[in-house]
Amino acid sequence: MSDLAYTDSMINEIREPLLNARQKVATHINTELLSTYWNVGRIIVKHEQSSNDKFRLLSMKDWHEKENK
């Protein structure tokens, strides 16, 4: 085998596991980011719902007090 063919063959052999590793890393990172953003959204919604429930309770209490005066 010529030196050039040997070099091309070696480069192609090295390229394959590198490309596979890059793909696995990208997939793992995307999965982690998706999970993280989903959890952040869940926390925000939980706090918003809690705040809205408190606001509704206070509003109902104010309305009830006004109606009973």
N, CA and C atoms as an extended XYZ file, in Angstrom:
207
Properties=species:S:1:pos:R:3:atomname:S:1:resname:S:1:resid:I:1 pbc="F F F"
N         0.843       -1.173        0.000 N   MET     1
C         0.000        0.000        0.000 CA  MET     1
C         0.889        1.237        0.000 C   MET     1
N         0.527        2.221       -0.815 N   SER     2
C         1.331        3.438       -0.866 CA  SER     2
C         1.125        4.232        0.415 C   SER     2
N         2.053        5.144        0.668 N   ASP     3
C         1.958        5.975        1.874 CA  ASP     3
C         0.680        6.806        1.882 C   ASP     3
N         0.279        7.313        0.707 N   LEU     4
C        -0.921        8.130        0.613 CA  LEU     4
C        -2.168        7.298        0.908 C   LEU     4
N        -2.251        6.122        0.339 N   ALA     5
C        -3.396        5.247        0.565 CA  ALA     5
C        -3.442        4.826        2.036 C   ALA     5
N        -2.288        4.540        2.602 N   TYR     6
C        -2.208        4.156        4.014 CA  TYR     6
C        -2.703        5.301        4.886 C   TYR     6
N        -2.290        6.519        4.566 N   THR     7
C        -2.700        7.692        5.333 CA  THR     7
C        -4.206        7.924        5.207 C   THR     7
N        -4.745        7.817        4.002 N   ASP     8
C        -6.187        8.000        3.807 CA  ASP     8
C        -6.971        6.942        4.575 C   ASP     8
N        -6.511        5.712        4.506 N   SER     9
C        -7.174        4.618        5.209 CA  SER     9
C        -7.159        4.858        6.716 C   SER     9
N        -6.022        5.279        7.223 N   MET    10
C        -5.888        5.539        8.650 CA  MET    10
C        -6.785        6.711        9.074 C   MET    10
N        -6.816        7.758        8.274 N   ILE    11
C        -7.646        8.927        8.585 CA  ILE    11
C        -9.117        8.527        8.620 C   ILE    11
N        -9.548        7.737        7.642 N   ASN    12
C       -10.936        7.287        7.616 CA  ASN    12
C       -11.263        6.404        8.817 C   ASN    12
N       -10.325        5.576        9.217 N   GLU    13
C       -10.521        4.707       10.374 CA  GLU    13
C       -10.616        5.523       11.664 C   GLU    13
N        -9.865        6.578       11.742 N   ILE    14
C        -9.907        7.462       12.919 CA  ILE    14
C       -11.162        8.331       12.893 C   ILE    14
N       -11.549        8.773       11.722 N   ARG    15
C       -12.701        9.668       11.570 CA  ARG    15
C       -13.984        9.031       12.100 C   ARG    15
N       -14.182        7.765       11.811 N   GLU    16
C       -15.430        7.078       12.171 CA  GLU    16
C       -15.736        7.130       13.676 C   GLU    16
N       -14.836        6.706       14.543 N   PRO    17
C       -15.162        6.780       15.978 CA  PRO    17
C       -15.297        8.220       16.492 C   PRO    17
N       -14.557        9.143       15.891 N   LEU    18
C       -14.688       10.545       16.302 CA  LEU    18
C       -16.073       11.088       15.956 C   LEU    18
N       -16.547       10.801       14.746 N   LEU    19
C       -17.873       11.254       14.338 CA  LEU    19
C       -18.958       10.611       15.198 C   LEU    19
N       -18.799        9.324       15.487 N   ASN    20
C       -19.764        8.641       16.353 CA  ASN    20
C       -19.780        9.250       17.757 C   ASN    20
N       -18.611        9.534       18.286 N   ALA    21
C       -18.530       10.130       19.619 CA  ALA    21
C       -19.164       11.521       19.638 C   ALA    21
N       -18.909       12.307       18.619 N   ARG    22
C       -19.523       13.647       18.531 CA  ARG    22
C       -21.045       13.548       18.512 C   ARG    22
N       -21.563       12.598       17.748 N   GLN    23
C       -23.014       12.425       17.659 CA  GLN    23
C       -23.594       12.021       19.012 C   GLN    23
N       -22.922       11.098       19.705 N   LYS    24
C       -23.392       10.667       21.020 CA  LYS    24
C       -23.363       11.819       22.023 C   LYS    24
N       -22.304       12.608       21.984 N   VAL    25
C       -22.192       13.747       22.897 CA  VAL    25
C       -23.289       14.767       22.598 C   VAL    25
N       -23.509       15.078       21.337 N   ALA    26
C       -24.542       16.046       20.961 CA  ALA    26
C       -25.920       15.561       21.402 C   ALA    26
N       -26.196       14.289       21.211 N   THR    27
C       -27.478       13.720       21.629 CA  THR    27
C       -27.636       13.792       23.141 C   THR    27
N       -26.590       13.454       23.865 N   HIS    28
C       -26.646       13.495       25.331 CA  HIS    28
C       -26.856       14.931       25.826 C   HIS    28
N       -26.133       15.864       25.255 N   ILE    29
C       -26.272       17.273       25.660 CA  ILE    29
C       -27.677       17.775       25.366 C   ILE    29
N       -28.202       17.458       24.196 N   ASN    30
C       -29.556       17.883       23.845 CA  ASN    30
C       -30.584       17.290       24.801 C   ASN    30
N       -30.399       16.042       25.168 N   THR    31
C       -31.309       15.387       26.114 CA  THR    31
C       -31.250       16.079       27.474 C   THR    31
N       -30.064       16.377       27.935 N   GLU    32
C       -29.909       17.051       29.231 CA  GLU    32
C       -30.493       18.454       29.203 C   GLU    32
N       -30.259       19.186       28.120 N   LEU    33
C       -30.821       20.533       28.006 CA  LEU    33
C       -32.347       20.491       27.982 C   LEU    33
N       -32.903       19.562       27.221 N   LEU    34
C       -34.352       19.428       27.161 CA  LEU    34
C       -34.925       19.134       28.541 C   LEU    34
N       -34.310       18.223       29.252 N   SER    35
C       -34.759       17.883       30.596 CA  SER    35
C       -34.643       19.076       31.542 C   SER    35
N       -33.545       19.788       31.449 N   THR    36
C       -33.330       20.963       32.303 CA  THR    36
C       -34.365       22.043       32.028 C   THR    36
N       -34.581       22.365       30.757 N   TYR    37
C       -35.561       23.402       30.408 CA  TYR    37
C       -36.972       22.981       30.798 C   TYR    37
N       -37.291       21.696       30.655 N   TRP    38
C       -38.607       21.208       31.050 CA  TRP    38
C       -38.790       21.396       32.556 C   TRP    38
N       -37.761       21.058       33.343 N   ASN    39
C       -37.848       21.215       34.797 CA  ASN    39
C       -37.942       22.684       35.199 C   ASN    39
N       -37.217       23.550       34.521 N   VAL    40
C       -37.316       24.991       34.796 CA  VAL    40
C       -38.737       25.467       34.524 C   VAL    40
N       -39.306       25.049       33.409 N   GLY    41
C       -40.682       25.419       33.080 CA  GLY    41
C       -41.665       24.896       34.113 C   GLY    41
N       -41.449       23.665       34.571 N   ARG    42
C       -42.314       23.069       35.586 CA  ARG    42
C       -42.266       23.871       36.879 C   ARG    42
N       -41.083       24.305       37.281 N   ILE    43
C       -40.921       25.109       38.501 CA  ILE    43
C       -41.637       26.446       38.348 C   ILE    43
N       -41.473       27.077       37.189 N   ILE    44
C       -42.126       28.373       36.948 CA  ILE    44
C       -43.646       28.212       37.012 C   ILE    44
N       -44.176       27.199       36.344 N   VAL    45
C       -45.627       26.980       36.340 CA  VAL    45
C       -46.123       26.706       37.756 C   VAL    45
N       -45.383       25.893       38.505 N   LYS    46
C       -45.784       25.575       39.880 CA  LYS    46
C       -45.883       26.853       40.715 C   LYS    46
N       -44.892       27.723       40.591 N   HIS    47
C       -44.900       28.973       41.359 CA  HIS    47
C       -45.985       29.930       40.875 C   HIS    47
N       -46.206       29.976       39.569 N   GLU    48
C       -47.268       30.830       39.041 CA  GLU    48
C       -48.630       30.353       39.523 C   GLU    48
N       -48.841       29.052       39.497 N   GLN    49
C       -50.120       28.514       39.953 CA  GLN    49
C       -50.310       28.781       41.440 C   GLN    49
N       -49.247       28.643       42.206 N   SER    50
C       -49.324       28.912       43.638 CA  SER    50
C       -49.657       30.382       43.879 C   SER    50
N       -49.014       31.268       43.141 N   SER    51
C       -49.276       32.703       43.266 CA  SER    51
C       -50.704       33.023       42.841 C   SER    51
N       -51.159       32.419       41.746 N   ASN    52
C       -52.520       32.655       41.278 CA  ASN    52
C       -53.543       32.156       42.287 C   ASN    52
N       -53.278       30.998       42.915 N   ASP    53
C       -54.188       30.476       43.926 CA  ASP    53
C       -54.269       31.432       45.113 C   ASP    53
N       -53.117       31.941       45.542 N   LYS    54
C       -53.103       32.893       46.650 CA  LYS    54
C       -53.842       34.166       46.261 C   LYS    54
N       -53.623       34.632       45.027 N   PHE    55
C       -54.296       35.841       44.557 CA  PHE    55
C       -55.810       35.620       44.528 C   PHE    55
N       -56.234       34.462       44.035 N   ARG    56
C       -57.666       34.157       43.981 CA  ARG    56
C       -58.257       34.104       45.377 C   ARG    56
N       -57.548       33.487       46.304 N   LEU    57
C       -58.049       33.412       47.681 CA  LEU    57
C       -58.178       34.801       48.282 C   LEU    57
N       -57.168       35.645       48.063 N   LEU    58
C       -57.230       37.012       48.590 CA  LEU    58
C       -58.355       37.785       47.917 C   LEU    58
N       -58.511       37.619       46.614 N   SER    59
C       -59.578       38.319       45.900 CA  SER    59
C       -60.941       37.868       46.398 C   SER    59
N       -61.110       36.585       46.614 N   MET    60
C       -62.385       36.070       47.107 CA  MET    60
C       -62.653       36.574       48.521 C   MET    60
N       -61.597       36.640       49.319 N   LYS    61
C       -61.744       37.137       50.685 CA  LYS    61
C       -62.164       38.609       50.652 C   LYS    61
N       -61.507       39.412       49.807 N   ASP    62
C       -61.867       40.830       49.679 CA  ASP    62
C       -63.311       40.973       49.200 C   ASP    62
N       -63.686       40.177       48.204 N   TRP    63
C       -65.046       40.247       47.677 CA  TRP    63
C       -66.051       39.867       48.764 C   TRP    63
N       -65.733       38.803       49.516 N   HIS    64
C       -66.624       38.335       50.575 CA  HIS    64
C       -66.776       39.417       51.656 C   HIS    64
N       -65.677       40.055       52.014 N   GLU    65
C       -65.738       41.105       53.034 CA  GLU    65
C       -66.575       42.295       52.545 C   GLU    65
N       -66.418       42.654       51.308 N   LYS    66
C       -67.193       43.775       50.740 CA  LYS    66
C       -68.674       43.446       50.693 C   LYS    66
N       -68.999       42.218       50.331 N   GLU    67
C       -70.392       41.800       50.212 CA  GLU    67
C       -71.073       41.721       51.568 C   GLU    67
N       -70.293       41.464       52.607 N   ASN    68
C       -70.875       41.291       53.939 CA  ASN    68
C       -70.827       42.557       54.777 C   ASN    68
N       -70.528       43.684       54.197 N   LYS    69
C       -70.507       44.933       54.947 CA  LYS    69
C       -71.867       45.558       54.970 C   LYS    69
